């Protein structure tokens, strides 16, 4: 399980969250078998979704991050619930491009130019959707830009995924710092100093730091107090019943055509690769 910790400054003006998402990123690698740069990209997106989804007000609230880029990955989607559990998928899982000029996996190059959409399903008639142009394709900068432009919340977000030569995930995690509307501007240089002095997230995790260590370091000098903590995982909520509803949504005429082929129909979940098989008789049952 991945551990999420959340803390708040003594004056209640700054909130920070941190997650050790190594297990989540490892499950992404196990489910989708992506190349290294796609593991890094999906791991970052899923980590961000987990941090953003954690602590939503209602049990059934859902947060979706969608990136539509013109790079080789294509589109990526991550969906998180109010506990920080997350699932994700991409158009293309095998992308092989050179390292960037820093000798790191070139996530921005694999994502390319495009848009980031943040979709919040809060149980209302229609979900809230905010869309902005990508800033860099590196994901953390793009989401921070979304908060600044669409929600006017000053935000610092750092994400990291360390992939081994054998494509397994060694470490993954992130932290999110946000100023509340009444925040005293005096806290800004303190946060900036803290962030500037912090190593990359994966280096902190590699050194043995926990999510709690990281979140308290984010708010060092602001007398932080731990708010809460939780455990999150990669969790797909697909089922045969839900898959049946998806098939019904394509309409009776299309279902009739599928049934008339007299062949079994296989439907694969994009998030966990689980396959559901429907016989022609079962398809006809959905028509009725």
Buried (B, 14 or more C-beta within 10 A) or exposed (E): EBBBBBBBBEBEBBBBBBBBBBBBBBBBBEBBEBBBBBBBBBBBBBBBBBBBBBBBEEEEBBBBBBBBBEBBBBBBBBBBBBBBBBBBBBBBBEBEBEEBEEEEBBBBBBBBBBBBBBBBBBEEEEEEEBEBEBBEBBBBBBBBBBBEEBEEEBBBBBBBBBBEEEEEBBBBBBBBBBBBEEBEEEBEEBBEEBBEEBEBBBEBBBEEBBBBBBBBBBBBEBEBEEBEBBEBBBBBEBEEEEBBEEBEEEEEEEBEEBBEEEEEBEBEBBBBBBEBEBEBEBBBEBBE
